[in-house]
Amino acid sequence: MAVASITNSEALSMTEQGSTTAASTNINVGDDPSPEDILRKPWKFVGYKRYAEFIASDHDFRIFRRFDVLNARIALFLQDEISALEEDLAELDRACSRVGAPDVNNGTFRDDQVENRISLLETISDKLYHYNKFMLQQASLGKYPDAPPRDVRSVRNWHHNHDFSAIAAKEQKYLDQDDIFCVLQKDKTPLRRAIDGSYRFRTMKIWKRSGDNVPEYDAPNVTYYSDKRIDHFASLVIVVIGMCLLIIPLWILQGLSSLRIKLGVITAFIFTFLLILSFAMVSKPFEALAATAAYVNRPVVRSVRELSADTSSSSYAAILMVFIQLGS
């Protein structure tokens, strides 16, 4: 039984891929359809209304197509259209600048007597505005991340739970394309992504969130998990690791007398600290290096100056503040 999970700023939703069997009972005549009615005719009782509600229930469900090929073709079309107008304007300017041409003032817009030149410029202006707007949209669209395969599977599972009949088959095919992206995907730390990638861990009961308004026919297949609880857990793990990296070197260096061994210990903890900043937290490379420099600054200086490893508590307090700020 395939299972996928989806996260947003409020919840981590898990859609279980189940099987539905068409009921053999007759359709009720009442206003509210029964579960059997929904199983028989999901295209009538579920449809786009419920599908839209499902997509809107989680930010990571907002998966749509970029239409990369079509957008590239439209961009080429607009570009060629403007290029043709550019050539027309250049030809008109050359014709008005020939020796045998009538004496017209080519240095004025207000009193331009050349027929169609102003209208041609106005057309070019409109086309350029549309072209530039289109290009800016493409640049903005390209910044959105590709939809994670796990989230795509979750949306597919919803269709599977309704026997792929709630939405027309042809209208589900957008999920099979390679140019789908997530509009509202949350920026997650690598540690959080690792948690989401573990089915057993992300579906633990301690994360389960109650009180969600899940339709009765989807209740066996859709479960919501608290995104905030998982985020708090990930933050706690980072803080605990950070505290260990700050406190353990103090005790190790305190008991060492060899300068080389001290520098070896410091080097090991520097490397570990940099790895954690790079792979467990959302930090830019220069931020990670700056935090690492703050982490190692005082211990290295004192190790070089003295054989003992006495380090002031204020220095490590400042390092702890840097770590917490980067982790928040």
JOTAKA-V475701 format. One record per backbone hydrogen bond with DSSP energy under -1.0 kcal/mol. NH is the residue of the N-H (numbers start at 1). CO is the residue of the C=O. If there is no record, write none. Layout:
nh & co
NH & CO
NH & CO
//
This chain:
nh & co
4 & 15
6 & 13
8 & 11
12 & 225
13 & 6
14 & 223
15 & 4
16 & 221
17 & 2
38 & 34
39 & 35
40 & 36
41 & 37
44 & 41
45 & 41
46 & 42
47 & 42
50 & 46
51 & 47
52 & 48
53 & 49
54 & 50
55 & 51
56 & 52
61 & 58
62 & 59
63 & 61
64 & 181
66 & 179
71 & 67
72 & 68
73 & 69
74 & 70
75 & 71
76 & 72
77 & 73
78 & 74
79 & 75
80 & 76
81 & 77
82 & 78
83 & 79
84 & 80
85 & 81
86 & 82
87 & 83
88 & 84
89 & 85
90 & 86
91 & 87
92 & 88
93 & 89
94 & 90
95 & 91
96 & 92
104 & 102
117 & 114
120 & 116
121 & 117
122 & 118
123 & 119
124 & 120
125 & 121
126 & 122
127 & 123
128 & 124
129 & 125
130 & 126
131 & 127
132 & 128
133 & 129
134 & 130
135 & 131
136 & 132
137 & 133
138 & 134
139 & 135
140 & 136
141 & 137
142 & 138
143 & 140
144 & 141
147 & 180
152 & 148
153 & 149
154 & 150
155 & 151
156 & 152
157 & 153
158 & 154
159 & 155
160 & 156
161 & 157
163 & 160
164 & 159
165 & 162
172 & 169
175 & 172
176 & 173
177 & 174
181 & 64
182 & 145
183 & 62
193 & 189
194 & 190
195 & 191
196 & 192
197 & 193
198 & 195
202 & 198
203 & 199
204 & 201
207 & 204
208 & 205
209 & 224
214 & 212
218 & 215
219 & 215
221 & 218
222 & 218
223 & 14
225 & 12
226 & 207
227 & 10
230 & 226
231 & 227
232 & 228
233 & 229
234 & 230
235 & 231
236 & 232
237 & 233
238 & 234
239 & 235
240 & 236
241 & 237
242 & 238
243 & 239
244 & 240
245 & 241
246 & 242
247 & 243
248 & 244
251 & 247
252 & 248
253 & 249
254 & 250
256 & 253
262 & 258
263 & 259
264 & 260
265 & 261
266 & 262
267 & 263
268 & 264
269 & 265
270 & 266
271 & 267
272 & 268
273 & 269
274 & 270
275 & 271
276 & 272
277 & 273
278 & 274
279 & 275
280 & 276
283 & 281
288 & 284
289 & 285
290 & 286
291 & 287
292 & 288
293 & 289
294 & 290
295 & 291
296 & 292
297 & 293
300 & 296
301 & 297
302 & 298
303 & 299
304 & 300
305 & 301
306 & 302
316 & 312
317 & 313
318 & 314
319 & 315
320 & 316
321 & 317
322 & 318
323 & 319
324 & 320
325 & 321
326 & 322
327 & 323
328 & 324
//
